[in-house]
Amino acid sequence: MQDVDIKTADGVMDAKLFQPEGPGPWPAVIMLMDAFGVRPSFEIMAQRLASSGYVVLLPNLFYRDGHASKLDLKGTFADEVFRKRIYGLIGNLTPERQKQDAAAELDFLARHPSVKGSRVGVAGYCFSGGFAVRMAANFPDRIGAAASSHGGRLVTDAPDSPHRLVGQVKGELYFGHADQDSTMPAQAIETLEAALKASGVRYVSELYPGASHGYAVERWPQYHPEAAEAHWRRLTELFGRTLHA
């Protein structure tokens, strides 16, 4: 694991970079954190993906509010003060800022000597599932595949809701949903899948029974071993068939 800094339009984004053992170069994947930030559980996940043969970039999406090591995002959504703080951090990441940051991440990987190929994968969790879709829509020629695991609010009334962007995507999309996730209820999943089908984009969308929001995250109360392992199989299949051409 290597600590790296990425220059953006608004400053410097801190990130962690993971690489497989042995000689490269390798395809690259951007792993986007959930609402609780970059922490050991996501470092474990990034290292696991890297061990499958990918350069993995794990950026601190909240860098405008502080370095990942100093944000201290420990708490629960049952705490109103903590909940408001997290929603504020996420709310600061407007679609315009998301696009700026994604461009900086992609440019960083394009310049890195360990990275091969012109297309990158992206994996999002929780709120960043929608970020992954937006990145694939904003950079259709640079994102070969995007995955959303227990992504929340993928369907909203906003004109630029993630589900309204899927027609702009050229890569392949994957959605893993938990059947006990209030941020993505059954009706929202139906709306998303209708939009995916109408767009003609290549996609997989599946529901994990008995799983809750957060099922894929190591060392997390909602971690669901069976759903998490299924998610890993899907990721390796997805990136294996889209990033090695």
N, C-alpha and C positions, 0 to 999 in steps of 0.2 A: 504494500500500500504506500502511496506517495501523496503528500499534500501538495496541491497545486493552486495557483491563483490565476483567474481568468479575467481579463479586462473586459468591462462592459460599458455601455453608454452611461451608466449611472455610478460607476466605481469599479471595485474589484470583488469578484465572486470567489469565495473560497470553495474548494472542492477536493475530493479524494479520488485518486486514480488507481485502478487495480489492473494488473496484467497477468496473463498466464505464465507459467514457468517455461523456459526454453526459448528458442529463437522465434522471433516474429517475422513479419508483421501479422496482425490479426484484425478481423472485423471489430467494429466498435458498437457499444450499446450505452446509452445514457439511462441510468436508473434514477428516477425521481422519487424523492422521499415522500412520506406521508405528512400529516399535519404536525407530528411531534418531532420532526426535523431529522437531521443527520445524527446518527447515534450508533452504538455498537451493533444493535440488531440489524440495521441496514448495511453496516460494514460487512457483517457475516454474509448477508444475502449477496452483496456486490462481489465478495470474494468467491462465493459459490458459482456465480455466473461467470466470473473471470476464469475459473478453473475449467469451465466447459469450452474455453477457447476464444474468449472475447476480451478486448480492452474495455473496461467498464468505468465510466465517469459518474461519480456520485456528487452532484453539486448541491450546495446550500442555497436553496431557493429563497430563503429569508435573509440573504446577505445584506440587504439594504438596512436591516434592523440590527445587524451584528454578526460577528463571526460565529460559526456553528458551536464552537467550544464555549462561547459566552452567553448563548441565548437562554439556556436553562429552561427547556420546555417540558419540565416535569409537572404533572398534574392530571386532573381528570375533567371531563366535560360536565361533570356534576357540579363543579365549582364555577359559579357564574363569572367571577373575575377572570379565571383562567380561560374559560370558554370565550369570553369577549376578546381576550388578548389573541387567541389563536385565530378567531374569525377576522380580527383586524389585520393580522399578518397575511392571511390568505387574501383578504380584500385589497391589500396594497398591490397585489400582483395582477394588475389589469391586463387585458389581452395585448395591449401595446407593449407592456413590460415583458410579458411572457415571450412575445416574438423577439424582442431585443435580446433577451437572455438566451433564448434558444439559438439565435444566430451566433452569439458569442461562443456557446458550447460547441456548436457544429464547426465553427472556424478553428477552434482550439484543436479539436480532434483531426480535422483535415490537415493541420500542420504537423501533427505528432508523428514522429518517425515509426512508432510501433503500430500505427493504424494503417490498414489497407482497405481498399474499396471506396467507392464514392457514395455509398448508401450506409446509413447508420440506423440502428434499432433504438427504440425508446420504450421503457417500461415504467408505467405510473401506478401509484397506489393511493387509495383514498382520494383526496381532492386532486392529486396530480394525475389521476386517470384521465380526467378531462383535459389536463395540460398536454398529455401525450397525444390525444386526438387532435388538439389544436396545433401542436407542432407538426404532425403529419400533414395537416391541411395547409399550414403556412409554408411548409418546405416539401412539397410533394415529390420533387426530384432528388431530395437528399435523405428522406426517411423511407427506408425499405420496409419497415414494419413497426407497428406501435401496439403495445399491450396495455390494457387497463384491468387491474385486479382490484376487486371491491371498490371500483371508482364510484364516487358519489356525485349526485347532481349532474349527471350526463344529459339529462333532459330538463330543460327549464323553459320559461316563456321568453327568455331573451332572444333577440334576433340572431345572436351569434352563439347560441347554445351549442355545446359539442355535437349533439345529434344532427344539427343543421349543417355541420361542416363536413360530414363524411363524404359527400359527393366530390369534394376537392382533393381527396386522398388518392394517391396512386399506389401506395404500398398496401400491405395486408394488415388487417386489424384483428385484434383478439380482445374479447371481453369476458372476464370471469366475474359472475355475480353471486352474492350470498343471498339465500332465500330469507335470511333474518336481518336485513339491512334496510333501515328506514330511510337512508339517503338515496336508495334506488329501489323503490317498491315495484311490484309486479307490473302495474300499469306503465310505469316509466320504462321498464325493460321492453314491454311490447312496443311502445312508441319508438324506442331506439332501434329495435330490430326491424320495424317497418321502414324506418329511414335508411337503414343499412341495405335492406333488400331493394328498395327503390333506387338507391344510388348506383348499384351494380358493383360496388367495391368488394374485394375479396375479404371475407371475415369469418370468424368463429365467435359465437356468443353462447355461453352456457351457464347454467345455474348449478351452484353447489348446495345440495340439501344439507340442512343442519348447521350451515356455516353462518358466521356473523361478520359484520364489517370489521376488517382487520385480520381475516383468517390467514393471510399469507405471511404475516410479519413475525419473524422469529422472536422469541422471548416476550411475547405480548399476551395479555390475558385472553384475547379473542383468537389466538392462534389455533388453527384447526389442522392437525397433521395430515389428514387425508386430503383435504382441499388444498393445502399448501403444496403437497407433493404433486397433485394433479396440475396445479398452476406451474410448477417447475417443468413438468413434462411438456406442457403447452408452450412455454417460453422457449425451451430448447428446440422443439419442433419448428416453431415459428421463425426464430432467428436462423435456424439451420437451413431452412429452405429459401430464405429471402436475402441473407446477407453474404452468402458464399459464392454467388454467381460472378 
